[in-house]
Amino acid sequence: MGKTIDKNYVLLAEQEQLFVKRVVYLMRAHSPRPWWRMFIPFAFLLEYFARKKDVRTFAKAHLHLKEAALEAAYQEAASGRPEKNDSTLQARISDYLTHMQDIQSPELYNRLYTWAALLKKHYARMLPVQEKFYNLVLQKAYPSGGEYKRFLQELADAENGIDQLVLAAQKDKEQAGITIANKQKAFQQVREREIREAFGSEWV
């Protein structure tokens, strides 16, 4: 069991990194490029380095709490002792709001915790599954594409609630709204791809 949990911990962390790269690629594809770039020789290099920077920036914010949820699920699976009140995860969320977002909002904290708890439950289902590849782990953890799709919808609903609170705090709501809409669209497309790859097109 220990080797399986360790292997799947790495597998899940790598999959979340891949998720970020796919999301950033789609968000950039949905966003219009500055017109002047078409006149620059080797403009594809600008795009390449800009995308790498976007991946790093987005990953720093998006993966921080995913890593916290995965770590919490891993520690519980490794110890065999579920933490009743998720105090470690709660502390990571508070620290995230204070030091990475500089926001003190009880409502935002609650929504982030709901989102992270969903992810922790998801990771806990995946960690003990004895399969070599991610899609096979996913198929065993979720008996049907419909069940996995319901989890993703719960996750998207939680993310939408978070986004609405973040949007309300922005000065330039128009631009922030466009960015959030692009992000949500990219999330949906990446997740639909994952469903297709693991369960087939009929579940999309």
C-alpha positions in Angstrom: 0.0 0.0 0.0 2.8 2.4 0.9 4.4 2.1 -2.6 1.1 2.6 -4.3 0.3 5.7 -2.3 3.8 7.2 -3.0 3.5 6.4 -6.7 0.0 7.9 -7.0 1.0 11.0 -5.0 3.6 11.7 -7.8 1.2 10.8 -10.5 -1.5 13.2 -9.2 1.0 16.0 -8.7 2.2 15.6 -12.3 -1.4 15.5 -13.6 -2.2 18.8 -11.8 0.9 20.3 -13.4 -0.3 19.1 -16.8 -3.7 20.6 -16.0 -2.2 24.0 -15.4 -0.2 23.9 -18.7 -3.3 23.0 -20.7 -5.4 25.7 -19.0 -2.7 28.4 -19.7 -2.4 27.3 -23.3 -6.2 27.6 -23.8 -6.5 30.9 -22.0 -3.8 32.4 -24.3 -5.5 30.9 -27.3 -8.8 32.6 -26.2 -7.1 36.0 -25.7 -6.3 38.3 -28.7 -2.6 38.9 -29.3 -1.2 42.4 -29.6 -1.4 43.4 -33.3 2.3 44.4 -33.5 3.6 40.9 -32.8 2.8 39.8 -36.3 5.7 42.1 -37.5 8.3 40.7 -35.2 10.7 38.0 -36.7 10.6 34.8 -34.6 7.4 36.0 -32.8 6.9 32.4 -31.8 9.8 32.7 -29.4 7.9 35.6 -27.7 4.9 33.4 -27.4 6.9 30.5 -26.0 8.6 32.5 -23.3 5.4 34.4 -22.5 3.5 31.1 -22.1 6.2 29.7 -19.8 5.9 32.8 -17.6 2.1 32.5 -17.6 2.4 28.8 -16.5 4.7 29.7 -13.6 2.4 32.6 -12.5 -0.8 30.6 -12.7 0.7 27.5 -11.2 2.0 29.4 -8.1 -1.5 30.5 -7.3 -3.6 27.6 -8.5 -1.5 24.7 -7.4 -0.7 26.0 -3.9 -3.9 24.8 -2.3 -4.2 21.8 -4.6 -0.8 20.7 -3.2 -2.1 21.3 0.3 -5.2 19.1 -0.3 -3.1 16.4 -1.9 -0.6 16.5 1.0 -3.4 16.3 3.5 -4.9 13.3 1.7 -1.5 11.6 1.4 -0.7 12.1 5.1 -4.0 10.6 6.2 -3.6 7.6 3.8 0.0 7.0 4.9 -0.9 7.2 8.6 -4.3 5.5 8.4 -5.6 8.1 10.8 -8.1 10.6 9.2 -7.9 14.1 10.6 -11.3 14.9 11.9 -11.2 18.7 11.6 -8.7 19.2 8.8 -6.7 21.6 10.9 -3.6 21.4 8.7 -5.6 22.2 5.5 -7.4 25.0 7.3 -4.1 26.5 8.4 -2.7 26.3 4.8 -5.8 28.2 3.5 -5.5 30.9 6.1 -1.8 31.3 5.3 -2.6 31.4 1.6 -5.1 34.2 2.0 -2.8 36.2 4.3 0.5 35.9 2.4 -0.3 35.1 -1.2 -3.6 37.0 -1.7 -3.5 39.6 1.1 -7.3 39.0 1.6 -9.1 38.5 4.9 -12.6 37.3 4.0 -14.4 34.7 6.1 -16.7 34.0 3.1 -13.8 33.5 0.7 -12.0 31.3 3.3 -15.1 29.1 3.6 -15.5 28.7 -0.1 -11.8 27.9 -0.5 -12.1 25.3 2.2 -15.1 23.7 0.5 -13.1 23.5 -2.7 -10.0 22.1 -1.1 -12.1 19.6 0.9 -13.6 18.3 -2.4 -10.1 17.9 -3.8 -8.9 16.1 -0.7 -11.7 13.7 -0.9 -11.0 13.1 -4.6 -7.3 12.5 -4.0 -8.1 10.1 -1.2 -10.1 8.0 -3.6 -7.2 8.0 -6.1 -4.2 7.4 -3.9 -4.8 3.7 -2.9 -5.7 2.5 -6.4 -3.2 0.0 -7.8 -2.8 1.0 -11.5 0.2 2.2 -13.5 -1.4 5.0 -15.5 -3.5 8.0 -14.5 -6.5 7.2 -16.6 -6.7 3.7 -15.2 -6.4 5.0 -11.7 -9.3 7.4 -12.5 -11.4 4.6 -13.9 -11.0 2.4 -10.8 -11.5 5.3 -8.4 -14.8 6.3 -10.2 -17.0 3.5 -11.3 -18.5 5.5 -14.1 -17.9 8.6 -16.1 -21.1 10.1 -14.7 -19.9 9.9 -11.2 -16.6 11.6 -12.1 -18.5 14.2 -14.0 -20.6 15.0 -11.0 -17.5 15.5 -8.9 -16.1 17.9 -11.6 -19.4 19.8 -11.5 -19.2 20.2 -7.7 -15.7 21.4 -8.2 -16.7 23.9 -10.9 -19.6 25.2 -8.7 -17.1 25.8 -5.9 -14.7 27.6 -8.2 -17.5 29.8 -9.6 -18.4 30.9 -6.1 -14.7 31.7 -5.4 -14.4 33.6 -8.7 -17.5 35.7 -7.9 -16.0 36.8 -4.6 -12.6 37.6 -6.2 -14.4 39.5 -9.0 -16.3 41.6 -6.5 -13.0 42.7 -5.0 -11.5 43.9 -8.2 -11.3 47.5 -9.4 -11.4 46.8 -13.1 -14.3 44.4 -13.1 -14.7 44.3 -16.9 -11.1 43.1 -17.5 -11.2 40.8 -14.5 -14.5 39.4 -15.7 -13.1 38.6 -19.1 -10.1 36.8 -17.5 -12.3 34.8 -15.2 -14.6 33.8 -18.0 -11.6 32.7 -20.1 -10.2 30.7 -17.2 -13.6 29.0 -16.5 -13.9 28.1 -20.2 -10.4 26.7 -20.3 -11.1 24.6 -17.1 -14.2 23.2 -18.7 -12.4 22.3 -21.9 -9.5 20.6 -20.1 -11.8 18.6 -17.9 -14.0 17.5 -20.9 -10.8 16.3 -22.5 -9.9 14.3 -19.4 -13.4 12.7 -19.3 -13.1 11.7 -23.0 -9.7 10.2 -22.5 -10.7 8.2 -19.4 -14.4 7.3 -20.0 -15.2 8.1 -23.6 -17.0 10.9 -25.5 -20.5 9.8 -24.4 -19.8 11.3 -21.0 -18.9 14.8 -22.2 
